[in-house]
């Protein structure tokens, strides 16, 4: 049997994952108390309330905190698969299983010839550093779908398209997985899957697409990039407020609309850059699929009006897929995302009161975390462009001798 390129089972990796996840599980089960506000109320109160409404065959469209595409109902209803546990306990177990699924996918991909386990280690460390919030949000489930889509995408573009569409109908951002898809089959599969599921949800449950209005009306959340302007402005006489609005803690007051509009404009510019990249690139290589998805989601994150802690779960997952490949150009951006994880858990939940109050500690943590993400986005975009867009040689005036001709003796 040819053993070249194979490896022994990564028992050390599995042990570290098990120890760190056991600790996270003890935190969400309230055996240990994690500093800061209780991160589990989203599951025990909000998700559970939506669960009761969804079980009745309708979406909670009258609840302004429901801001998710219709397939998010699948994640909210998933604890029904474990009827022997209460809702919150079942949700945490399923989130943990999704986390384990990502580890297994990255571990399998990392042990193949020409691959490395760096991605699996990045995932293990990144999720641990983000703290118990990961198990108390359904983002880890969406990330599992995204990781599976990217790992399958090179050999099975139809699977990529179908999973990207499913993920997009759960939480929008997985649509960006198609940023580097070169196969038309992936796009056709995505369109067919999205259209079929959207039609199914639209016909069977009222309020399936009410999330569009709720997202449109959101303001500038206190952890976003644009919020830094308002945090600083509060120390110079700005008279706005920080209130719970549309399910998140946002700034309200003078000039907030301007900041939100600027964030939207930056998002348009970022996606304009992505479009320019697709027009300039020639012959996308398979590794560009994960790299492009990572860059696209980074750009979406740093220009968004909201940067919730769970957004880092997406980025860690996509960075891990990039790092499974030896010689990846995304090592530096991935390390910057990993460095942003401890800063994230410090700003939420540990010192979230300082963030809300625009205290010096809270603002400093935000500057560090958002600065790392911005630097990751810039370096990742630069690496993607340099490795995929051909360099156009400078125009040579007519009659100019070529280099080899100028070296020919007369």
Backbone torsions as a table, in degrees:
resi	resn	phi	psi	omega
1	UNK	NA	135.2	179.7
2	UNK	-79.8	113.5	-177.7
3	UNK	-100.5	4.4	-178.0
4	UNK	-62.6	130.3	177.0
5	UNK	84.8	-3.9	178.2
6	UNK	-93.0	164.1	-178.5
7	UNK	-137.2	162.5	173.9
8	UNK	-72.1	159.5	-180.0
9	UNK	-60.7	132.5	-175.9
10	UNK	-78.6	74.8	-178.4
11	UNK	-63.0	-36.3	179.7
12	UNK	-62.2	-42.5	178.1
13	UNK	-61.6	-45.5	-179.3
14	UNK	-64.9	-36.0	179.2
15	UNK	-66.7	-43.0	178.8
16	UNK	-64.7	-42.5	177.4
17	UNK	-59.6	-46.7	-177.7
18	UNK	-61.6	-43.5	-179.0
19	UNK	-66.1	-45.4	-178.4
20	UNK	-68.1	-37.7	-179.0
21	UNK	-73.9	-31.5	175.0
22	UNK	-62.2	-39.0	178.6
23	UNK	-66.4	-43.4	177.8
24	UNK	-61.3	-39.9	-179.9
25	UNK	-65.5	-38.3	177.2
26	UNK	-65.0	-32.6	178.1
27	UNK	-69.9	-46.8	-177.8
28	UNK	-70.7	-25.0	175.9
29	UNK	-83.7	1.2	175.5
30	UNK	66.6	22.4	170.7
31	UNK	-69.9	-43.0	169.1
32	UNK	-111.7	149.3	-179.8
33	UNK	-102.8	121.0	178.6
34	UNK	-83.0	142.0	-178.5
35	UNK	-61.5	149.4	177.1
36	UNK	93.7	-172.6	-179.9
37	UNK	-62.7	154.3	-179.5
38	UNK	-69.3	116.1	-176.7
39	UNK	-81.5	-8.0	-174.8
40	UNK	-87.7	-7.1	-177.2
41	UNK	-66.2	-25.8	176.5
42	UNK	-59.2	-37.5	-179.5
43	UNK	-79.9	-52.6	-172.4
44	UNK	-70.3	-26.3	-177.4
45	UNK	-109.5	-60.8	-172.7
46	UNK	-71.8	-56.3	-178.8
47	UNK	-59.9	-41.9	-178.2
48	UNK	-63.9	-39.0	176.5
49	UNK	-63.3	-42.2	176.5
50	UNK	-64.0	-37.8	-179.9
51	UNK	-57.2	-44.3	-179.2
52	UNK	-64.8	-38.6	178.8
53	UNK	-69.5	-44.6	-177.9
54	UNK	-65.1	-33.3	177.6
55	UNK	-63.6	-24.0	177.9
56	UNK	-82.3	-1.1	175.6
57	UNK	93.1	13.7	179.1
58	UNK	-134.9	157.0	175.3
59	UNK	-88.1	151.2	179.9
60	UNK	-78.2	58.0	-172.8
61	UNK	-69.9	-16.2	176.5
62	UNK	-83.6	-6.2	179.5
63	UNK	-96.4	117.0	-175.8
64	UNK	-67.6	-17.6	178.1
65	UNK	-78.1	-12.4	175.2
66	UNK	-79.9	103.3	-174.5
67	UNK	-130.0	35.5	-171.7
68	UNK	-124.5	151.8	177.1
69	UNK	-62.5	165.4	-170.1
70	UNK	-63.0	-32.9	-178.1
71	UNK	-70.9	-8.4	172.5
72	UNK	-60.1	-23.1	177.2
73	UNK	-58.2	-31.2	-179.9
74	UNK	-63.0	-41.2	178.1
75	UNK	-69.0	-40.8	-178.6
76	UNK	-67.6	-34.7	-179.5
77	UNK	-85.1	-10.5	-173.2
78	UNK	-58.5	-31.5	178.2
79	UNK	-59.3	-16.1	175.6
80	UNK	-63.9	-17.0	177.1
81	UNK	-68.9	-19.1	-179.2
82	UNK	-121.2	69.7	-173.3
83	UNK	-67.0	-14.7	179.9
84	UNK	-80.7	-4.3	176.0
85	UNK	-114.9	157.5	173.5
86	UNK	-74.4	170.0	-169.4
87	UNK	-56.5	-51.1	-175.5
88	UNK	-63.5	-45.3	179.9
89	UNK	-60.7	-43.5	179.3
90	UNK	-62.4	-40.4	-179.8
91	UNK	-63.0	-45.3	-179.3
92	UNK	-62.1	-40.1	178.9
93	UNK	-64.3	-42.9	179.8
94	UNK	-67.9	-37.3	175.7
95	UNK	-63.6	-40.1	177.8
96	UNK	-64.5	-38.7	177.7
97	UNK	-66.3	-37.0	175.2
98	UNK	-63.9	-41.2	175.6
99	UNK	-58.7	-46.6	179.2
100	UNK	-64.2	-36.4	178.3
101	UNK	-62.2	-40.8	177.3
102	UNK	-63.0	-44.5	178.9
103	UNK	-59.1	-44.9	-179.2
104	UNK	-64.1	-41.5	178.5
105	UNK	-62.5	-45.8	-179.8
106	UNK	-69.6	-35.3	178.1
107	UNK	-66.5	-43.4	177.7
108	UNK	-63.6	-45.7	-179.7
109	UNK	-64.5	-34.1	-176.2
110	UNK	-76.4	-16.7	-179.4
111	UNK	-95.5	1.7	178.8
112	UNK	-82.4	159.4	-178.9
113	UNK	-55.8	136.6	178.9
114	UNK	78.7	5.8	-178.4
115	UNK	-116.8	173.2	-177.1
116	UNK	-141.8	158.6	179.6
117	UNK	-88.6	9.1	-179.8
118	UNK	-58.9	-36.4	179.5
119	UNK	-64.1	-42.6	178.8
120	UNK	-64.3	-38.9	177.4
121	UNK	-67.3	-39.9	178.0
122	UNK	-60.6	-44.0	178.8
123	UNK	-61.9	-46.1	-179.0
124	UNK	-59.6	-45.8	-178.3
125	UNK	-72.5	-43.0	-175.7
126	UNK	-63.0	-45.6	179.9
127	UNK	-65.2	-40.2	178.1
128	UNK	-61.1	-41.2	-178.5
129	UNK	-70.6	-23.4	178.9
130	UNK	-78.1	-15.1	173.9
131	UNK	82.3	-169.7	-172.2
132	UNK	-68.2	-13.2	178.1
133	UNK	-56.1	-32.4	-177.3
134	UNK	-59.1	-42.7	-178.0
135	UNK	-80.1	-9.9	-177.9
136	UNK	-105.7	18.9	175.3
137	UNK	-139.3	155.6	-178.4
138	UNK	-87.8	5.5	-178.4
139	UNK	-62.6	-31.1	179.1
140	UNK	-65.7	-30.2	177.0
141	UNK	-68.8	-42.3	178.1
142	UNK	-65.1	-39.7	179.8
143	UNK	-63.2	-35.9	177.0
144	UNK	-61.4	-40.9	177.0
145	UNK	-63.7	-42.3	-178.5
146	UNK	-65.6	-43.6	179.3
147	UNK	-63.0	-43.8	177.6
148	UNK	-61.1	-39.5	-179.7
149	UNK	-63.0	-46.3	-177.6
150	UNK	-68.5	-39.6	-179.8
151	UNK	-68.4	-29.9	178.3
152	UNK	-86.8	-17.2	-166.6
153	UNK	-63.7	-34.6	-176.0
154	UNK	-66.9	-46.5	-177.1
155	UNK	-88.9	-26.2	-175.6
156	UNK	-131.1	78.6	-177.1
157	UNK	-61.2	-30.2	178.1
158	UNK	-65.9	-37.6	176.7
159	UNK	-65.3	-42.2	175.7
160	UNK	-55.4	-49.4	-177.7
161	UNK	-63.1	-43.0	-178.7
162	UNK	-65.8	-44.4	-178.9
163	UNK	-70.4	-35.9	176.7
164	UNK	-63.7	-40.5	178.5
165	UNK	-66.5	-43.4	177.1
166	UNK	-60.1	-46.1	178.7
167	UNK	-61.7	-38.3	179.9
168	UNK	-65.5	-32.6	178.2
169	UNK	-81.4	-4.2	172.8
170	UNK	-97.5	-43.4	179.7
171	UNK	-154.0	35.6	168.4
172	UNK	63.0	-56.7	-168.8
173	UNK	-58.2	-29.4	179.0
174	UNK	-61.8	-12.5	173.0
175	UNK	-58.7	-27.1	-178.8
176	UNK	-72.2	-10.2	176.0
177	UNK	-62.1	-21.2	-178.3
178	UNK	-85.4	1.2	-176.7
179	UNK	-57.3	-35.1	-179.1
180	UNK	-108.6	15.4	-179.1
181	UNK	-75.7	120.7	-178.7
182	UNK	-95.0	-18.3	-176.3
183	UNK	-86.6	132.9	176.2
184	UNK	-65.2	-27.3	-179.7
185	UNK	-63.0	-33.8	178.5
186	UNK	-65.3	-43.6	-178.8
187	UNK	-68.7	-40.0	178.4
188	UNK	-64.5	-44.0	178.7
189	UNK	-62.0	-41.3	179.3
190	UNK	-63.7	-44.4	-179.0
191	UNK	-64.6	-42.1	-179.2
192	UNK	-66.3	-42.5	-179.9
193	UNK	-66.4	-47.1	-179.4
194	UNK	-62.8	-43.5	-179.6
195	UNK	-64.3	-43.4	-179.5
196	UNK	-65.2	-45.0	-179.7
197	UNK	-68.3	-39.9	179.5
198	UNK	-63.0	-41.7	178.1
199	UNK	-63.6	-42.3	179.7
200	UNK	-60.8	-48.3	-179.8
201	UNK	-66.3	-40.8	-178.3
202	UNK	-63.8	-33.4	-177.8
203	UNK	-85.1	-24.6	-172.3
204	UNK	-101.3	-20.0	-176.0
205	UNK	-142.9	125.6	177.9
206	UNK	-68.7	147.4	177.1
207	UNK	81.0	17.4	-175.4
208	UNK	-63.1	-29.6	-175.8
209	UNK	-116.6	25.2	177.0
210	UNK	-69.0	-16.3	-177.8
211	UNK	-63.7	-23.5	-177.7
212	UNK	-61.8	-44.8	179.0
213	UNK	-66.6	-42.3	-178.7
214	UNK	-62.3	-41.0	178.5
215	UNK	-66.6	-37.7	-178.4
216	UNK	-63.3	-34.5	-173.1
217	UNK	-88.7	1.3	-179.0
218	UNK	-70.9	155.0	178.9
219	UNK	-103.7	-148.1	-179.6
220	UNK	-98.8	114.3	-177.2
221	UNK	-75.8	150.8	-169.4
222	UNK	-69.2	-10.9	179.9
223	UNK	-103.9	-0.6	-174.5
224	UNK	-76.8	170.7	178.3
225	UNK	-63.3	-44.5	-179.2
226	UNK	-66.6	-24.3	-178.9
227	UNK	-64.9	-23.0	-179.3
228	UNK	-59.9	-35.6	177.4
229	UNK	-61.8	-42.9	-177.2
230	UNK	-75.3	-33.1	175.2
231	UNK	-60.3	-45.7	178.8
232	UNK	-67.3	-39.2	-178.6
233	UNK	-62.8	-30.1	178.7
234	UNK	-62.7	-26.5	178.8
235	UNK	-84.1	-1.3	-179.7
236	UNK	-126.7	30.6	170.8
237	UNK	95.8	1.8	178.9
238	UNK	-64.6	135.6	-170.2
239	UNK	-103.9	22.1	179.2
240	UNK	-75.7	-179.1	-177.8
241	UNK	-128.3	161.5	171.4
242	UNK	-116.2	116.4	-175.3
243	UNK	-136.2	158.3	172.3
244	UNK	-74.7	117.1	-174.3
245	UNK	-141.2	126.2	-178.3
246	UNK	52.9	38.8	173.5
247	UNK	83.5	-0.3	177.1
248	UNK	-136.4	164.3	-179.1
249	UNK	-86.8	114.2	-172.3
250	UNK	-127.4	160.0	171.3
251	UNK	-82.6	136.8	174.1
252	UNK	-131.9	137.3	179.0
253	UNK	143.4	-167.3	-177.7
254	UNK	-59.0	137.9	173.4
255	UNK	72.3	-2.6	178.6
256	UNK	-63.1	-38.4	177.9
257	UNK	-60.5	-35.2	178.8
258	UNK	-65.2	-42.6	179.7
259	UNK	-64.4	-42.5	179.0
260	UNK	-63.8	-41.0	178.8
261	UNK	-65.6	-38.2	178.2
262	UNK	-64.7	-39.1	177.5
263	UNK	-62.6	-42.4	178.4
264	UNK	-63.1	-41.6	179.1
265	UNK	-63.1	-39.8	178.2
266	UNK	-66.4	-34.9	175.8
267	UNK	-63.5	-42.3	178.0
268	UNK	-62.4	-42.5	178.9
269	UNK	-63.4	-42.0	180.0
270	UNK	-62.1	-43.3	179.5
271	UNK	-73.5	-25.5	171.4
272	UNK	-64.3	-39.1	176.2
273	UNK	-63.6	-42.0	178.0
274	UNK	-61.3	-41.1	177.9
275	UNK	-64.0	-43.2	177.1
276	UNK	-60.1	-41.0	178.5
277	UNK	-60.6	-45.4	180.0
278	UNK	-63.5	-33.8	179.2
279	UNK	-72.7	-31.1	-176.9
280	UNK	-87.4	-26.2	-174.5
281	UNK	-71.0	148.2	178.9
282	UNK	-130.8	124.1	176.2
283	UNK	64.0	68.7	-179.4
284	UNK	-59.8	127.0	176.2
285	UNK	-82.0	158.0	-176.7
286	UNK	-56.4	-37.8	-177.2
287	UNK	-67.9	-17.5	179.9
288	UNK	-70.4	-17.5	-178.8
289	UNK	-60.7	-53.4	-179.5
290	UNK	-70.3	-39.9	-179.5
291	UNK	-60.9	-44.7	-178.9
292	UNK	-65.3	-40.1	178.2
293	UNK	-63.0	-43.0	178.6
294	UNK	-60.7	-46.2	179.1
295	UNK	-63.7	-45.2	-177.8
296	UNK	-60.5	-44.3	-179.0
297	UNK	-71.2	-34.7	174.3
298	UNK	-60.5	-46.4	179.8
299	UNK	-63.5	-40.8	177.2
300	UNK	-61.7	-40.2	-176.5
301	UNK	-68.8	-50.0	-173.2
302	UNK	-72.1	-20.3	178.7
303	UNK	-99.6	1.5	-177.2
304	UNK	-75.7	156.4	173.5
305	UNK	-75.0	-9.5	-178.0
306	UNK	-135.1	132.6	169.0
307	UNK	-129.6	84.1	178.6
308	UNK	-75.9	154.7	-178.7
309	UNK	-55.9	-35.2	-177.6
310	UNK	-69.1	-14.2	175.6
311	UNK	-61.2	-29.2	179.7
312	UNK	-65.2	-25.9	177.0
313	UNK	-61.2	-42.6	178.5
314	UNK	-58.9	-48.8	-174.0
315	UNK	-66.5	-39.5	177.9
316	UNK	-63.5	-42.3	179.1
317	UNK	-62.6	-45.2	-179.6
318	UNK	-69.1	-39.6	176.9
319	UNK	-61.8	-38.2	179.8
320	UNK	-63.8	-39.2	177.4
321	UNK	-63.3	-40.3	178.2
322	UNK	-62.3	-41.8	-173.5
323	UNK	-76.7	-9.0	179.0
324	UNK	-65.7	-19.6	-176.1
325	UNK	-94.2	130.7	175.8
326	UNK	-63.6	140.9	178.8
327	UNK	76.1	17.1	179.3
328	UNK	-60.4	139.0	176.6
329	UNK	-84.4	1.8	-176.8
330	UNK	-101.3	17.3	-178.1
331	UNK	-63.7	-48.5	-178.9
332	UNK	-63.8	-49.8	176.6
333	UNK	-58.4	-38.0	179.4
334	UNK	-65.0	-40.8	177.8
335	UNK	-65.6	-36.2	177.2
336	UNK	-66.0	-39.6	175.9
337	UNK	-64.0	-41.9	177.8
338	UNK	-62.3	-40.7	178.1
339	UNK	-65.5	-28.4	178.6
340	UNK	-72.8	-17.0	-177.6
341	UNK	-65.7	-50.5	177.5
342	UNK	-64.6	-33.1	175.6
343	UNK	-64.8	-33.7	179.4
344	UNK	-67.9	-46.8	-178.2
345	UNK	-67.4	-25.6	176.4
346	UNK	-73.8	-40.7	180.0
347	UNK	-76.0	-27.8	171.4
348	UNK	-150.3	121.4	11.7
349	UNK	-101.5	-7.1	-166.3
350	UNK	-58.0	-52.0	-176.9
351	UNK	-115.6	34.5	-176.8
352	UNK	-63.7	-31.8	177.4
353	UNK	-61.3	-35.1	177.3
354	UNK	-70.9	-33.5	176.1
355	UNK	-66.5	-48.1	-179.4
356	UNK	-61.5	-36.6	179.7
357	UNK	-84.3	1.2	-177.1
358	UNK	56.1	31.3	176.9
359	UNK	-69.3	161.2	-174.4
360	UNK	-58.2	-42.6	-179.8
361	UNK	-62.8	-47.6	-179.0
362	UNK	-61.9	-42.9	-179.5
363	UNK	-67.6	-37.9	178.0
364	UNK	-62.6	-43.8	178.6
365	UNK	-61.7	-39.7	178.5
366	UNK	-66.1	-41.5	178.1
367	UNK	-60.2	-41.9	-179.9
368	UNK	-66.0	-51.4	-176.9
369	UNK	-63.0	-49.5	-178.3
370	UNK	-68.9	-33.2	176.5
371	UNK	-64.1	-41.1	177.4
372	UNK	-63.2	-41.8	179.1
373	UNK	-66.3	-40.4	178.4
374	UNK	-64.1	-43.1	178.3
375	UNK	-64.7	-37.9	176.9
376	UNK	-63.0	-42.0	-180.0
377	UNK	-63.6	-43.4	-178.2
378	UNK	-66.5	-47.4	-177.9
379	UNK	-68.0	-36.0	178.8
380	UNK	-68.3	-43.0	179.2
381	UNK	-63.7	-41.1	178.9
382	UNK	-63.4	-43.5	179.6
383	UNK	-64.6	-40.9	179.3
384	UNK	-62.4	-45.3	-179.0
385	UNK	-63.1	-46.2	-175.2
386	UNK	-67.6	-27.5	-177.1
387	UNK	-93.9	-8.0	-175.6
388	UNK	-125.1	-25.3	-177.7
389	UNK	-95.5	121.6	-178.3
390	UNK	-65.7	143.1	178.1
391	UNK	-81.2	123.9	179.8
392	UNK	-83.2	121.0	179.7
393	UNK	-65.5	147.8	179.8
394	UNK	-63.2	146.1	-179.6
395	UNK	-64.8	138.1	179.9
396	UNK	-105.4	122.7	180.0
397	UNK	-58.4	145.0	178.9
398	UNK	-56.2	139.7	177.2
399	UNK	89.5	-8.7	179.3
400	UNK	-74.7	125.2	-178.7
401	UNK	-66.7	144.2	176.3
402	UNK	-71.1	163.9	-174.2
403	UNK	-59.4	-44.0	-176.7
404	UNK	-67.9	-28.1	179.0
405	UNK	-72.4	-37.8	-177.0
406	UNK	-68.7	-19.5	-179.5
407	UNK	-91.9	-4.7	-179.3
408	UNK	-76.3	123.7	-179.8
409	UNK	-63.7	144.1	-179.6
410	UNK	-81.7	NA	NA
